[in-house]
Every structure is written in structure tokens, then in C-alpha cells.
């Protein structure tokens, strides 16, 4: 039986993927191995918390903010404790 990922693990994956150049929604869906509806829920949450920002254009790019990078480091630190 596959190990179910926690909400925090998925958030960390999204924040990690969106660092640097950022990523579009399709890339995020495939890289985090999820679906568009689930990913949109996470993107909405991360945007609301100012952990991601939207870079307008086509396609829209999601980019991790400096606050998001701090959150990602914290998530990685907690995961390291429990792994």
C-alpha cells in the first residue's frame, strides 16, 4: 500500500518546485503527481498566505516568495526530525 503524503509534504513539494524561475500549473500537477482540482486548492491557500505569487502571462507562472522560502525551510526541518 503506497504511503499517503501529508498536506505539509505536498505544500513543501509545490514551494520547492516554484523556487527560482517558478512553474506553471501543468508542471506543478505533474511534478507533485496530483490533479488540477487538488493542486488549485493548494495554490489558492499558498497565494492567500503570501507563500506564492503569480507572475502574469501565458501560461501563468507561480513563484515562491521569500516568505514561502522561509516556510519551505521550516517544513524541511520538521520533516528531517521525523524521517
C-alpha positions in Angstrom: 0.0 0.0 0.0 1.5 3.4 -1.0 2.4 5.9 1.7 -0.1 8.8 1.7 1.6 12.2 1.6 0.7 14.7 4.2 -0.6 18.2 3.3 2.7 19.6 4.5 4.7 17.3 2.2 2.6 18.4 -0.8 3.0 22.1 0.2 6.7 21.6 0.5 6.9 20.0 -2.9 5.0 22.9 -4.5 7.1 25.6 -2.8 10.3 23.7 -3.8 9.2 23.4 -7.4 8.2 27.1 -7.7 11.5 28.4 -6.5 13.8 30.2 -9.0 12.0 30.5 -12.3 8.7 29.3 -11.0 6.3 26.8 -12.6 3.1 26.7 -14.4 0.0 24.8 -13.2 0.5 21.9 -15.5 4.1 21.4 -14.4 3.0 21.6 -10.8 0.3 19.0 -11.3 2.6 16.5 -13.0 5.6 17.1 -10.7 3.6 16.7 -7.5 1.7 13.7 -9.0 -1.7 15.1 -8.4 -4.7 16.6 -10.3 -5.7 20.1 -11.2 -8.5 20.4 -8.6 -6.3 19.3 -5.7 -3.4 21.5 -6.9 -5.7 24.5 -7.2 -6.7 24.1 -3.6 -3.1 24.2 -2.5 -2.2 27.1 -4.9 -5.1 29.2 -3.5 -4.0 28.5 0.0 -0.4 29.4 -0.7 -1.3 32.5 -2.6 -3.6 33.6 0.3 -0.8 33.1 2.8 1.7 35.0 0.5 3.9 32.0 0.2 3.4 32.0 -3.6 3.0 34.9 -6.1 1.5 34.9 -9.6 3.6 36.0 -12.5 1.1 37.1 -15.1 1.4 35.9 -18.7 0.6 32.9 -20.7 0.9 30.5 -19.0 0.6 32.0 -15.6 3.7 31.2 -13.5 3.6 30.5 -9.8 6.7 31.6 -7.9 7.7 31.0 -4.3 8.0 34.3 -2.3 10.7 35.0 0.3 8.1 34.1 3.0 7.5 30.9 1.1 11.2 30.0 1.1 11.3 30.5 4.9 8.2 28.3 5.2 9.8 25.7 3.0 13.0 25.6 5.1 10.8 25.1 8.2 8.8 22.3 6.6 12.1 20.6 5.5 13.5 20.9 9.1 10.4 19.4 10.6 10.4 16.5 8.1 14.1 15.9 8.8 13.3 15.4 12.5 10.7 12.8 11.8 12.4 10.9 9.0 
